[in-house]
Protein backbone atom coordinates (compact mmCIF):
# COMPACT_ATOMS: atom_id res chain seq x y z
CA UNK A 1 0.00 0.00 0.00
CA UNK A 2 1.36 3.40 -1.03
CA UNK A 3 1.54 5.93 1.85
CA UNK A 4 0.85 9.59 1.01
CA UNK A 5 1.41 12.50 3.39
CA UNK A 6 -0.79 15.41 2.31
CA UNK A 7 0.16 18.85 3.60
CA UNK A 8 -3.14 20.69 3.36
CA UNK A 9 -5.25 22.91 5.64
CA UNK A 10 -8.51 22.04 3.84
CA UNK A 11 -9.65 18.53 4.77
CA UNK A 12 -12.04 18.34 1.78
CA UNK A 13 -9.19 19.20 -0.62
CA UNK A 14 -6.98 16.53 0.98
CA UNK A 15 -9.73 13.93 0.64
CA UNK A 16 -10.33 14.92 -3.00
CA UNK A 17 -6.60 14.50 -3.71
CA UNK A 18 -6.61 11.05 -2.14
CA UNK A 19 -9.75 10.00 -4.04
CA UNK A 20 -8.22 11.23 -7.31
CA UNK A 21 -5.16 9.06 -6.73
CA UNK A 22 -7.36 6.05 -6.00
CA UNK A 23 -9.50 6.64 -9.10
CA UNK A 24 -6.24 6.72 -11.04
CA UNK A 25 -5.53 3.18 -9.89
CA UNK A 26 -3.10 3.95 -7.08
CA UNK A 27 -3.73 1.80 -4.01
CA UNK A 28 -2.91 4.25 -1.25
CA UNK A 29 -3.63 5.51 2.21
CA UNK A 30 -3.29 9.14 3.10
CA UNK A 31 -2.55 11.21 6.15
CA UNK A 32 -3.25 14.93 6.28
CA UNK A 33 -0.95 17.37 8.07
CA UNK A 34 -1.95 21.00 8.48
CA UNK A 35 0.82 22.16 10.81
CA UNK A 36 4.55 21.74 11.19
CA UNK A 37 4.10 19.47 14.20
CA UNK A 38 1.63 17.21 12.38
CA UNK A 39 3.95 17.16 9.35
CA UNK A 40 6.92 16.06 11.44
CA UNK A 41 4.80 13.29 13.01
CA UNK A 42 3.66 12.21 9.54
CA UNK A 43 7.26 11.99 8.35
CA UNK A 44 7.95 9.47 11.13
CA UNK A 45 5.50 7.10 9.42
CA UNK A 46 7.80 6.99 6.35
CA UNK A 47 5.48 8.18 3.57
CA UNK A 48 6.22 7.12 0.01
CA UNK A 49 5.13 10.52 -1.34
CA UNK A 50 4.47 13.99 0.05
CA UNK A 51 1.90 16.22 -1.65
CA UNK A 52 1.97 19.75 -0.31
CA UNK A 53 -0.14 22.85 -0.74
CA UNK A 54 2.17 25.82 -1.12
CA UNK A 55 0.39 28.12 1.36
CA UNK A 56 -1.00 27.12 4.72
CA UNK A 57 -1.76 29.42 7.62
CA UNK A 58 1.33 29.45 9.83
CA UNK A 59 3.17 26.77 7.83
CA UNK A 60 4.04 27.00 4.17
CA UNK A 61 5.10 24.51 1.56
CA UNK A 62 8.67 25.80 1.41
CA UNK A 63 9.06 25.04 5.13
CA UNK A 64 7.62 21.56 4.52
CA UNK A 65 10.09 21.07 1.67
CA UNK A 66 13.03 22.15 3.81
CA UNK A 67 12.04 19.80 6.64
CA UNK A 68 11.37 16.91 4.25
CA UNK A 69 14.75 17.31 2.54
CA UNK A 70 16.48 17.25 5.95
CA UNK A 71 14.52 14.34 7.45
CA UNK A 72 13.43 12.25 4.43
CA UNK A 73 15.64 13.33 1.52
CA UNK A 74 14.63 10.39 -0.69
CA UNK A 75 10.88 10.96 -0.38
CA UNK A 76 9.49 12.89 -3.36
CA UNK A 77 7.57 16.08 -2.54
CA UNK A 78 5.23 17.52 -5.13
CA UNK A 79 3.52 20.86 -4.66
CA UNK A 80 -0.21 20.87 -5.45
CA UNK A 81 -1.40 24.45 -5.61
CA UNK A 82 -3.94 26.81 -7.14
CA UNK A 83 -1.19 29.18 -8.23
CA UNK A 84 1.32 27.60 -10.56
CA UNK A 85 3.57 30.26 -12.03
CA UNK A 86 6.79 29.50 -13.85
CA UNK A 87 8.73 31.33 -11.12
CA UNK A 88 7.17 29.25 -8.33
CA UNK A 89 7.71 26.05 -10.26
CA UNK A 90 11.36 26.92 -10.92
CA UNK A 91 11.94 27.95 -7.28
CA UNK A 92 10.33 24.77 -5.97
CA UNK A 93 12.41 22.57 -8.27
CA UNK A 94 15.63 24.39 -7.45
CA UNK A 95 14.92 23.86 -3.74
CA UNK A 96 14.45 20.12 -4.15
CA UNK A 97 10.77 19.63 -4.98
CA UNK A 98 10.00 16.77 -7.34
CA UNK A 99 7.27 18.72 -9.11
CA UNK A 100 4.60 21.40 -9.00
CA UNK A 101 1.08 20.79 -10.32
CA UNK A 102 -2.20 22.69 -10.34
CA UNK A 103 -5.18 21.69 -8.20
Biopython code that builds the backbone (N, CA, C, O; Angstrom):
import numpy as np
from Bio.PDB.StructureBuilder import StructureBuilder

atoms = [
    (1, "UNK", "N", (0.855, -1.177, 0.000)),
    (1, "UNK", "CA", (0.000, 0.000, 0.000)),
    (1, "UNK", "C", (0.903, 1.243, 0.000)),
    (1, "UNK", "O", (1.841, 1.339, 0.791)),
    (2, "UNK", "N", (0.615, 2.157, -0.868)),
    (2, "UNK", "CA", (1.356, 3.395, -1.035)),
    (2, "UNK", "C", (0.911, 4.390, 0.037)),
    (2, "UNK", "O", (-0.287, 4.622, 0.197)),
    (3, "UNK", "N", (1.863, 4.985, 0.779)),
    (3, "UNK", "CA", (1.541, 5.935, 1.853)),
    (3, "UNK", "C", (1.794, 7.365, 1.367)),
    (3, "UNK", "O", (2.893, 7.694, 0.920)),
    (4, "UNK", "N", (0.759, 8.209, 1.462)),
    (4, "UNK", "CA", (0.854, 9.591, 1.006)),
    (4, "UNK", "C", (0.633, 10.525, 2.190)),
    (4, "UNK", "O", (-0.357, 10.408, 2.912)),
    (5, "UNK", "N", (1.565, 11.450, 2.378)),
    (5, "UNK", "CA", (1.414, 12.498, 3.386)),
    (5, "UNK", "C", (0.977, 13.756, 2.647)),
    (5, "UNK", "O", (1.695, 14.261, 1.784)),
    (6, "UNK", "N", (-0.213, 14.260, 2.993)),
    (6, "UNK", "CA", (-0.794, 15.407, 2.305)),
    (6, "UNK", "C", (-0.739, 16.613, 3.230)),
    (6, "UNK", "O", (-1.381, 16.633, 4.280)),
    (7, "UNK", "N", (0.032, 17.618, 2.830)),
    (7, "UNK", "CA", (0.161, 18.847, 3.603)),
    (7, "UNK", "C", (-0.904, 19.809, 3.075)),
    (7, "UNK", "O", (-0.751, 20.398, 2.006)),
    (8, "UNK", "N", (-1.979, 19.955, 3.840)),
    (8, "UNK", "CA", (-3.144, 20.695, 3.362)),
    (8, "UNK", "C", (-3.977, 21.145, 4.551)),
    (8, "UNK", "O", (-4.230, 20.360, 5.465)),
    (9, "UNK", "N", (-4.409, 22.417, 4.546)),
    (9, "UNK", "CA", (-5.247, 22.914, 5.638)),
    (9, "UNK", "C", (-6.730, 22.642, 5.407)),
    (9, "UNK", "O", (-7.524, 22.748, 6.342)),
    (10, "UNK", "N", (-7.116, 22.297, 4.193)),
    (10, "UNK", "CA", (-8.512, 22.036, 3.840)),
    (10, "UNK", "C", (-8.730, 20.519, 3.762)),
    (10, "UNK", "O", (-8.236, 19.860, 2.847)),
    (11, "UNK", "N", (-9.469, 19.981, 4.723)),
    (11, "UNK", "CA", (-9.655, 18.528, 4.773)),
    (11, "UNK", "C", (-10.374, 18.004, 3.535)),
    (11, "UNK", "O", (-10.075, 16.903, 3.073)),
    (12, "UNK", "N", (-11.324, 18.779, 2.983)),
    (12, "UNK", "CA", (-12.037, 18.336, 1.783)),
    (12, "UNK", "C", (-11.079, 18.257, 0.592)),
    (12, "UNK", "O", (-11.171, 17.331, -0.213)),
    (13, "UNK", "N", (-10.170, 19.211, 0.476)),
    (13, "UNK", "CA", (-9.189, 19.195, -0.618)),
    (13, "UNK", "C", (-8.248, 18.001, -0.478)),
    (13, "UNK", "O", (-7.887, 17.376, -1.476)),
    (14, "UNK", "N", (-7.850, 17.681, 0.746)),
    (14, "UNK", "CA", (-6.979, 16.528, 0.982)),
    (14, "UNK", "C", (-7.698, 15.237, 0.604)),
    (14, "UNK", "O", (-7.104, 14.355, -0.016)),
    (15, "UNK", "N", (-8.954, 15.123, 0.968)),
    (15, "UNK", "CA", (-9.733, 13.926, 0.638)),
    (15, "UNK", "C", (-9.929, 13.813, -0.872)),
    (15, "UNK", "O", (-9.849, 12.715, -1.422)),
    (16, "UNK", "N", (-10.182, 14.927, -1.543)),
    (16, "UNK", "CA", (-10.327, 14.919, -2.996)),
    (16, "UNK", "C", (-9.028, 14.458, -3.670)),
    (16, "UNK", "O", (-9.065, 13.687, -4.629)),
    (17, "UNK", "N", (-7.907, 14.922, -3.177)),
    (17, "UNK", "CA", (-6.604, 14.502, -3.708)),
    (17, "UNK", "C", (-6.430, 12.997, -3.556)),
    (17, "UNK", "O", (-6.013, 12.319, -4.495)),
    (18, "UNK", "N", (-6.740, 12.486, -2.405)),
    (18, "UNK", "CA", (-6.609, 11.050, -2.144)),
    (18, "UNK", "C", (-7.552, 10.243, -3.038)),
    (18, "UNK", "O", (-7.152, 9.217, -3.587)),
    (19, "UNK", "N", (-8.785, 10.691, -3.188)),
    (19, "UNK", "CA", (-9.750, 9.996, -4.037)),
    (19, "UNK", "C", (-9.315, 10.024, -5.507)),
    (19, "UNK", "O", (-9.524, 9.054, -6.235)),
    (20, "UNK", "N", (-8.718, 11.118, -5.934)),
    (20, "UNK", "CA", (-8.223, 11.230, -7.306)),
    (20, "UNK", "C", (-7.118, 10.206, -7.557)),
    (20, "UNK", "O", (-7.090, 9.558, -8.603)),
    (21, "UNK", "N", (-6.215, 10.065, -6.601)),
    (21, "UNK", "CA", (-5.162, 9.057, -6.732)),
    (21, "UNK", "C", (-5.757, 7.657, -6.829)),
    (21, "UNK", "O", (-5.328, 6.850, -7.654)),
    (22, "UNK", "N", (-6.734, 7.372, -5.996)),
    (22, "UNK", "CA", (-7.359, 6.052, -5.996)),
    (22, "UNK", "C", (-8.100, 5.780, -7.303)),
    (22, "UNK", "O", (-8.034, 4.674, -7.840)),
    (23, "UNK", "N", (-8.808, 6.795, -7.814)),
    (23, "UNK", "CA", (-9.500, 6.635, -9.098)),
    (23, "UNK", "C", (-8.500, 6.413, -10.228)),
    (23, "UNK", "O", (-8.820, 5.788, -11.239)),
    (24, "UNK", "N", (-7.296, 6.927, -10.048)),
    (24, "UNK", "CA", (-6.241, 6.722, -11.035)),
    (24, "UNK", "C", (-5.572, 5.365, -10.915)),
    (24, "UNK", "O", (-4.623, 5.077, -11.644)),
    (25, "UNK", "N", (-6.047, 4.532, -10.011)),
    (25, "UNK", "CA", (-5.528, 3.177, -9.885)),
    (25, "UNK", "C", (-4.402, 3.015, -8.882)),
    (25, "UNK", "O", (-3.750, 1.972, -8.847)),
    (26, "UNK", "N", (-4.167, 4.024, -8.074)),
    (26, "UNK", "CA", (-3.100, 3.946, -7.079)),
    (26, "UNK", "C", (-3.692, 3.478, -5.750)),
    (26, "UNK", "O", (-4.506, 4.176, -5.146)),
    (27, "UNK", "N", (-3.286, 2.316, -5.309)),
    (27, "UNK", "CA", (-3.733, 1.797, -4.012)),
    (27, "UNK", "C", (-2.952, 2.541, -2.937)),
    (27, "UNK", "O", (-1.752, 2.324, -2.770)),
    (28, "UNK", "N", (-3.634, 3.414, -2.214)),
    (28, "UNK", "CA", (-2.910, 4.250, -1.252)),
    (28, "UNK", "C", (-3.748, 4.558, -0.025)),
    (28, "UNK", "O", (-4.974, 4.442, -0.015)),
    (29, "UNK", "N", (-3.024, 4.953, 1.002)),
    (29, "UNK", "CA", (-3.628, 5.510, 2.210)),
    (29, "UNK", "C", (-3.003, 6.878, 2.403)),
    (29, "UNK", "O", (-1.837, 7.096, 2.076)),
    (30, "UNK", "N", (-3.788, 7.789, 2.934)),
    (30, "UNK", "CA", (-3.292, 9.144, 3.105)),
    (30, "UNK", "C", (-3.407, 9.625, 4.526)),
    (30, "UNK", "O", (-4.264, 9.185, 5.292)),
    (31, "UNK", "N", (-2.530, 10.535, 4.856)),
    (31, "UNK", "CA", (-2.548, 11.213, 6.151)),
    (31, "UNK", "C", (-2.419, 12.693, 5.867)),
    (31, "UNK", "O", (-1.550, 13.115, 5.104)),
    (32, "UNK", "N", (-3.293, 13.488, 6.486)),
    (32, "UNK", "CA", (-3.246, 14.932, 6.281)),
    (32, "UNK", "C", (-2.507, 15.601, 7.428)),
    (32, "UNK", "O", (-2.704, 15.264, 8.595)),
    (33, "UNK", "N", (-1.657, 16.553, 7.075)),
    (33, "UNK", "CA", (-0.953, 17.368, 8.068)),
    (33, "UNK", "C", (-1.224, 18.829, 7.734)),
    (33, "UNK", "O", (-1.046, 19.255, 6.593)),
    (34, "UNK", "N", (-1.654, 19.590, 8.727)),
    (34, "UNK", "CA", (-1.946, 21.005, 8.477)),
    (34, "UNK", "C", (-1.090, 21.937, 9.338)),
    (34, "UNK", "O", (-1.334, 23.143, 9.399)),
    (35, "UNK", "N", (-0.091, 21.362, 9.997)),
    (35, "UNK", "CA", (0.820, 22.162, 10.808)),
    (35, "UNK", "C", (2.208, 21.533, 10.757)),
    (35, "UNK", "O", (2.366, 20.387, 10.336)),
    (36, "UNK", "N", (3.190, 22.281, 11.181)),
    (36, "UNK", "CA", (4.549, 21.739, 11.194)),
    (36, "UNK", "C", (4.640, 20.519, 12.102)),
    (36, "UNK", "O", (5.255, 19.517, 11.735)),
    (37, "UNK", "N", (4.040, 20.595, 13.267)),
    (37, "UNK", "CA", (4.097, 19.466, 14.203)),
    (37, "UNK", "C", (3.464, 18.217, 13.590)),
    (37, "UNK", "O", (4.041, 17.132, 13.663)),
    (38, "UNK", "N", (2.296, 18.360, 12.996)),
    (38, "UNK", "CA", (1.630, 17.209, 12.375)),
    (38, "UNK", "C", (2.453, 16.677, 11.198)),
    (38, "UNK", "O", (2.491, 15.469, 10.964)),
    (39, "UNK", "N", (3.105, 17.568, 10.463)),
    (39, "UNK", "CA", (3.953, 17.156, 9.350)),
    (39, "UNK", "C", (5.135, 16.328, 9.843)),
    (39, "UNK", "O", (5.451, 15.282, 9.275)),
    (40, "UNK", "N", (5.779, 16.800, 10.892)),
    (40, "UNK", "CA", (6.920, 16.057, 11.442)),
    (40, "UNK", "C", (6.498, 14.671, 11.937)),
    (40, "UNK", "O", (7.230, 13.698, 11.757)),
    (41, "UNK", "N", (5.326, 14.583, 12.554)),
    (41, "UNK", "CA", (4.803, 13.288, 13.005)),
    (41, "UNK", "C", (4.525, 12.396, 11.794)),
    (41, "UNK", "O", (4.840, 11.206, 11.808)),
    (42, "UNK", "N", (3.935, 12.974, 10.751)),
    (42, "UNK", "CA", (3.660, 12.213, 9.539)),
    (42, "UNK", "C", (4.921, 11.679, 8.887)),
    (42, "UNK", "O", (4.916, 10.572, 8.351)),
    (43, "UNK", "N", (5.990, 12.439, 8.924)),
    (43, "UNK", "CA", (7.258, 11.986, 8.349)),
    (43, "UNK", "C", (7.800, 10.760, 9.070)),
    (43, "UNK", "O", (8.480, 9.933, 8.464)),
    (44, "UNK", "N", (7.504, 10.638, 10.358)),
    (44, "UNK", "CA", (7.953, 9.474, 11.129)),
    (44, "UNK", "C", (7.327, 8.175, 10.626)),
    (44, "UNK", "O", (7.869, 7.094, 10.857)),
    (45, "UNK", "N", (6.191, 8.277, 9.943)),
    (45, "UNK", "CA", (5.502, 7.104, 9.418)),
    (45, "UNK", "C", (6.033, 6.690, 8.034)),
    (45, "UNK", "O", (5.474, 5.802, 7.390)),
    (46, "UNK", "N", (7.103, 7.334, 7.594)),
    (46, "UNK", "CA", (7.799, 6.992, 6.346)),
    (46, "UNK", "C", (6.876, 6.983, 5.125)),
    (46, "UNK", "O", (6.666, 5.935, 4.516)),
    (47, "UNK", "N", (6.326, 8.144, 4.766)),
    (47, "UNK", "CA", (5.475, 8.178, 3.574)),
    (47, "UNK", "C", (6.286, 7.886, 2.312)),
    (47, "UNK", "O", (7.493, 8.120, 2.257)),
    (48, "UNK", "N", (5.587, 7.368, 1.304)),
    (48, "UNK", "CA", (6.215, 7.116, 0.011)),
    (48, "UNK", "C", (6.221, 8.370, -0.858)),
    (48, "UNK", "O", (7.039, 8.503, -1.769)),
    (49, "UNK", "N", (5.296, 9.294, -0.564)),
    (49, "UNK", "CA", (5.132, 10.518, -1.339)),
    (49, "UNK", "C", (4.569, 11.600, -0.439)),
    (49, "UNK", "O", (3.742, 11.328, 0.432)),
    (50, "UNK", "N", (5.019, 12.830, -0.652)),
    (50, "UNK", "CA", (4.465, 13.989, 0.050)),
    (50, "UNK", "C", (3.849, 14.898, -1.000)),
    (50, "UNK", "O", (4.509, 15.282, -1.966)),
    (51, "UNK", "N", (2.577, 15.240, -0.806)),
    (51, "UNK", "CA", (1.895, 16.216, -1.648)),
    (51, "UNK", "C", (1.605, 17.415, -0.767)),
    (51, "UNK", "O", (0.966, 17.284, 0.277)),
    (52, "UNK", "N", (2.070, 18.586, -1.184)),
    (52, "UNK", "CA", (1.967, 19.751, -0.311)),
    (52, "UNK", "C", (1.330, 20.947, -1.000)),
    (52, "UNK", "O", (1.714, 21.321, -2.109)),
    (53, "UNK", "N", (0.354, 21.538, -0.328)),
    (53, "UNK", "CA", (-0.141, 22.850, -0.737)),
    (53, "UNK", "C", (1.020, 23.816, -0.533)),
    (53, "UNK", "O", (1.887, 23.566, 0.304)),
    (54, "UNK", "N", (1.051, 24.894, -1.270)),
    (54, "UNK", "CA", (2.174, 25.822, -1.117)),
    (54, "UNK", "C", (1.944, 26.844, -0.010)),
    (54, "UNK", "O", (2.906, 27.388, 0.533)),
    (55, "UNK", "N", (0.685, 27.115, 0.334)),
    (55, "UNK", "CA", (0.391, 28.122, 1.359)),
    (55, "UNK", "C", (-0.597, 27.583, 2.376)),
    (55, "UNK", "O", (-1.741, 27.266, 2.050)),
    (56, "UNK", "N", (-0.137, 27.487, 3.604)),
    (56, "UNK", "CA", (-0.997, 27.115, 4.718)),
    (56, "UNK", "C", (-0.846, 28.176, 5.793)),
    (56, "UNK", "O", (0.234, 28.748, 5.941)),
    (57, "UNK", "N", (-1.891, 28.449, 6.539)),
    (57, "UNK", "CA", (-1.763, 29.423, 7.619)),
    (57, "UNK", "C", (-0.726, 28.968, 8.652)),
    (57, "UNK", "O", (-0.892, 27.924, 9.282)),
    (58, "UNK", "N", (0.323, 29.740, 8.820)),
    (58, "UNK", "CA", (1.334, 29.449, 9.825)),
    (58, "UNK", "C", (2.366, 28.411, 9.430)),
    (58, "UNK", "O", (3.299, 28.154, 10.191)),
    (59, "UNK", "N", (2.223, 27.809, 8.259)),
    (59, "UNK", "CA", (3.166, 26.769, 7.825)),
    (59, "UNK", "C", (3.072, 26.676, 6.314)),
    (59, "UNK", "O", (2.027, 26.304, 5.781)),
    (60, "UNK", "N", (4.140, 27.005, 5.624)),
    (60, "UNK", "CA", (4.041, 26.999, 4.169)),
    (60, "UNK", "C", (4.772, 25.825, 3.546)),
    (60, "UNK", "O", (5.532, 25.119, 4.209)),
    (61, "UNK", "N", (4.529, 25.632, 2.274)),
    (61, "UNK", "CA", (5.103, 24.511, 1.562)),
    (61, "UNK", "C", (6.619, 24.531, 1.507)),
    (61, "UNK", "O", (7.253, 23.476, 1.525)),
    (62, "UNK", "N", (7.207, 25.715, 1.441)),
    (62, "UNK", "CA", (8.670, 25.800, 1.414)),
    (62, "UNK", "C", (9.263, 25.291, 2.724)),
    (62, "UNK", "O", (10.313, 24.648, 2.719)),
    (63, "UNK", "N", (8.600, 25.572, 3.845)),
    (63, "UNK", "CA", (9.060, 25.041, 5.133)),
    (63, "UNK", "C", (8.930, 23.519, 5.143)),
    (63, "UNK", "O", (9.817, 22.816, 5.627)),
    (64, "UNK", "N", (7.809, 23.015, 4.599)),
    (64, "UNK", "CA", (7.625, 21.560, 4.521)),
    (64, "UNK", "C", (8.720, 20.936, 3.661)),
    (64, "UNK", "O", (9.263, 19.886, 4.005)),
    (65, "UNK", "N", (9.040, 21.577, 2.555)),
    (65, "UNK", "CA", (10.087, 21.070, 1.672)),
    (65, "UNK", "C", (11.437, 21.030, 2.382)),
    (65, "UNK", "O", (12.166, 20.043, 2.282)),
    (66, "UNK", "N", (11.763, 22.084, 3.086)),
    (66, "UNK", "CA", (13.032, 22.145, 3.812)),
    (66, "UNK", "C", (13.131, 21.035, 4.864)),
    (66, "UNK", "O", (14.162, 20.374, 4.984)),
    (67, "UNK", "N", (12.061, 20.843, 5.613)),
    (67, "UNK", "CA", (12.036, 19.798, 6.643)),
    (67, "UNK", "C", (12.126, 18.415, 5.995)),
    (67, "UNK", "O", (12.871, 17.553, 6.459)),
    (68, "UNK", "N", (11.366, 18.214, 4.927)),
    (68, "UNK", "CA", (11.374, 16.914, 4.254)),
    (68, "UNK", "C", (12.754, 16.588, 3.691)),
    (68, "UNK", "O", (13.206, 15.448, 3.797)),
    (69, "UNK", "N", (13.418, 17.554, 3.106)),
    (69, "UNK", "CA", (14.750, 17.313, 2.544)),
    (69, "UNK", "C", (15.757, 16.976, 3.641)),
    (69, "UNK", "O", (16.693, 16.211, 3.408)),
    (70, "UNK", "N", (15.571, 17.541, 4.835)),
    (70, "UNK", "CA", (16.481, 17.251, 5.952)),
    (70, "UNK", "C", (16.176, 15.891, 6.582)),
    (70, "UNK", "O", (17.098, 15.161, 6.946)),
    (71, "UNK", "N", (14.899, 15.546, 6.713)),
    (71, "UNK", "CA", (14.522, 14.336, 7.446)),
    (71, "UNK", "C", (14.220, 13.121, 6.567)),
    (71, "UNK", "O", (14.407, 11.986, 7.006)),
    (72, "UNK", "N", (13.767, 13.336, 5.361)),
    (72, "UNK", "CA", (13.426, 12.248, 4.432)),
    (72, "UNK", "C", (13.846, 12.654, 3.024)),
    (72, "UNK", "O", (12.998, 12.842, 2.152)),
    (73, "UNK", "N", (15.154, 12.789, 2.798)),
    (73, "UNK", "CA", (15.640, 13.333, 1.522)),
    (73, "UNK", "C", (15.272, 12.504, 0.292)),
    (73, "UNK", "O", (15.267, 13.036, -0.818)),
    (74, "UNK", "N", (14.968, 11.230, 0.456)),
    (74, "UNK", "CA", (14.633, 10.392, -0.694)),
    (74, "UNK", "C", (13.139, 10.341, -0.999)),
    (74, "UNK", "O", (12.731, 9.732, -1.987)),
    (75, "UNK", "N", (12.322, 10.973, -0.160)),
    (75, "UNK", "CA", (10.879, 10.961, -0.378)),
    (75, "UNK", "C", (10.498, 12.116, -1.300)),
    (75, "UNK", "O", (10.763, 13.275, -0.979)),
    (76, "UNK", "N", (9.880, 11.814, -2.445)),
    (76, "UNK", "CA", (9.492, 12.891, -3.356)),
    (76, "UNK", "C", (8.433, 13.792, -2.733)),
    (76, "UNK", "O", (7.520, 13.318, -2.058)),
    (77, "UNK", "N", (8.564, 15.095, -2.967)),
    (77, "UNK", "CA", (7.572, 16.080, -2.541)),
    (77, "UNK", "C", (7.122, 16.827, -3.776)),
    (77, "UNK", "O", (7.931, 17.400, -4.506)),
    (78, "UNK", "N", (5.824, 16.814, -3.998)),
    (78, "UNK", "CA", (5.225, 17.515, -5.131)),
    (78, "UNK", "C", (4.276, 18.557, -4.581)),
    (78, "UNK", "O", (3.413, 18.256, -3.756)),
    (79, "UNK", "N", (4.440, 19.796, -5.047)),
    (79, "UNK", "CA", (3.517, 20.856, -4.659)),
    (79, "UNK", "C", (2.243, 20.735, -5.480)),
    (79, "UNK", "O", (2.291, 20.529, -6.692)),
    (80, "UNK", "N", (1.104, 20.865, -4.810)),
    (80, "UNK", "CA", (-0.206, 20.869, -5.446)),
    (80, "UNK", "C", (-0.850, 22.186, -5.024)),
    (80, "UNK", "O", (-1.212, 22.366, -3.861)),
    (81, "UNK", "N", (-0.988, 23.108, -5.982)),
    (81, "UNK", "CA", (-1.403, 24.449, -5.612)),
    (81, "UNK", "C", (-2.323, 25.066, -6.654)),
    (81, "UNK", "O", (-2.343, 24.650, -7.812)),
    (82, "UNK", "N", (-3.081, 26.059, -6.225)),
    (82, "UNK", "CA", (-3.938, 26.814, -7.140)),
    (82, "UNK", "C", (-3.119, 27.767, -8.003)),
    (82, "UNK", "O", (-3.511, 28.084, -9.126)),
    (83, "UNK", "N", (-2.003, 28.215, -7.489)),
    (83, "UNK", "CA", (-1.187, 29.179, -8.226)),
    (83, "UNK", "C", (0.101, 28.517, -8.700)),
    (83, "UNK", "O", (1.010, 28.255, -7.912)),
    (84, "UNK", "N", (0.160, 28.255, -9.996)),
    (84, "UNK", "CA", (1.324, 27.598, -10.563)),
    (84, "UNK", "C", (1.956, 28.538, -11.584)),
    (84, "UNK", "O", (1.633, 28.487, -12.771)),
    (85, "UNK", "N", (2.847, 29.384, -11.120)),
    (85, "UNK", "CA", (3.572, 30.260, -12.029)),
    (85, "UNK", "C", (4.909, 29.613, -12.368)),
    (85, "UNK", "O", (5.398, 28.756, -11.632)),
    (86, "UNK", "N", (5.485, 30.022, -13.466)),
    (86, "UNK", "CA", (6.795, 29.499, -13.853)),
    (86, "UNK", "C", (7.839, 29.782, -12.773)),
    (86, "UNK", "O", (8.687, 28.937, -12.485)),
    (87, "UNK", "N", (7.772, 30.982, -12.174)),
    (87, "UNK", "CA", (8.732, 31.330, -11.123)),
    (87, "UNK", "C", (8.605, 30.403, -9.918)),
    (87, "UNK", "O", (9.610, 29.922, -9.394)),
    (88, "UNK", "N", (7.378, 30.152, -9.481)),
    (88, "UNK", "CA", (7.172, 29.254, -8.332)),
    (88, "UNK", "C", (7.623, 27.849, -8.651)),
    (88, "UNK", "O", (8.251, 27.185, -7.826)),
    (89, "UNK", "N", (7.303, 27.393, -9.854)),
    (89, "UNK", "CA", (7.713, 26.054, -10.264)),
    (89, "UNK", "C", (9.239, 25.948, -10.278)),
    (89, "UNK", "O", (9.800, 24.978, -9.767)),
    (90, "UNK", "N", (9.891, 26.917, -10.845)),
    (90, "UNK", "CA", (11.360, 26.923, -10.919)),
    (90, "UNK", "C", (11.973, 26.981, -9.520)),
    (90, "UNK", "O", (12.923, 26.254, -9.231)),
    (91, "UNK", "N", (11.435, 27.842, -8.648)),
    (91, "UNK", "CA", (11.943, 27.952, -7.280)),
    (91, "UNK", "C", (11.769, 26.637, -6.517)),
    (91, "UNK", "O", (12.677, 26.187, -5.818)),
    (92, "UNK", "N", (10.599, 26.035, -6.663)),
    (92, "UNK", "CA", (10.333, 24.770, -5.969)),
    (92, "UNK", "C", (11.298, 23.693, -6.435)),
    (92, "UNK", "O", (11.866, 22.969, -5.617)),
    (93, "UNK", "N", (11.485, 23.584, -7.733)),
    (93, "UNK", "CA", (12.406, 22.567, -8.274)),
    (93, "UNK", "C", (13.838, 22.830, -7.840)),
    (93, "UNK", "O", (14.565, 21.894, -7.508)),
    (94, "UNK", "N", (14.253, 24.096, -7.838)),
    (94, "UNK", "CA", (15.634, 24.390, -7.453)),
    (94, "UNK", "C", (15.871, 24.141, -5.970)),
    (94, "UNK", "O", (17.014, 23.957, -5.551)),
    (95, "UNK", "N", (14.805, 24.132, -5.168)),
    (95, "UNK", "CA", (14.923, 23.860, -3.737)),
    (95, "UNK", "C", (14.713, 22.389, -3.390)),
    (95, "UNK", "O", (14.708, 22.024, -2.214)),
    (96, "UNK", "N", (14.540, 21.547, -4.401)),
    (96, "UNK", "CA", (14.452, 20.117, -4.154)),
    (96, "UNK", "C", (13.089, 19.463, -4.323)),
    (96, "UNK", "O", (12.944, 18.266, -4.074)),
    (97, "UNK", "N", (12.085, 20.231, -4.742)),
    (97, "UNK", "CA", (10.773, 19.626, -4.976)),
    (97, "UNK", "C", (10.848, 18.731, -6.213)),
    (97, "UNK", "O", (11.617, 18.988, -7.139)),
    (98, "UNK", "N", (10.035, 17.681, -6.207)),
    (98, "UNK", "CA", (10.003, 16.773, -7.341)),
    (98, "UNK", "C", (9.105, 17.289, -8.447)),
    (98, "UNK", "O", (9.248, 16.886, -9.601)),
    (99, "UNK", "N", (8.175, 18.182, -8.107)),
    (99, "UNK", "CA", (7.267, 18.719, -9.113)),
    (99, "UNK", "C", (6.343, 19.757, -8.522)),
    (99, "UNK", "O", (6.348, 20.012, -7.318)),
    (100, "UNK", "N", (5.539, 20.358, -9.407)),
    (100, "UNK", "CA", (4.602, 21.403, -9.005)),
    (100, "UNK", "C", (3.437, 21.328, -9.954)),
    (100, "UNK", "O", (3.591, 21.617, -11.141)),
    (101, "UNK", "N", (2.260, 20.943, -9.461)),
    (101, "UNK", "CA", (1.077, 20.792, -10.315)),
    (101, "UNK", "C", (-0.074, 21.626, -9.790)),
    (101, "UNK", "O", (-0.104, 22.014, -8.622)),
    (102, "UNK", "N", (-1.025, 21.894, -10.684)),
    (102, "UNK", "CA", (-2.197, 22.688, -10.343)),
    (102, "UNK", "C", (-3.283, 21.821, -9.732)),
    (102, "UNK", "O", (-3.444, 20.658, -10.101)),
    (103, "UNK", "N", (-4.035, 22.401, -8.786)),
    (103, "UNK", "CA", (-5.183, 21.694, -8.196)),
    (103, "UNK", "C", (-6.284, 21.609, -9.225)),
    (103, "UNK", "O", (-7.347, 21.054, -8.947)),
]
sb = StructureBuilder()
sb.init_structure("model")
sb.init_model(0)
sb.init_chain("A")
sb.init_seg("    ")
for serial, (resi, resn, name, xyz) in enumerate(atoms, 1):
    if name == "N":
        sb.init_residue(resn, " ", resi, " ")
    sb.init_atom(name, np.array(xyz, "f"), 0.0, 1.0, " ", f" {name:<3s}", serial, name[0])
structure = sb.get_structure()
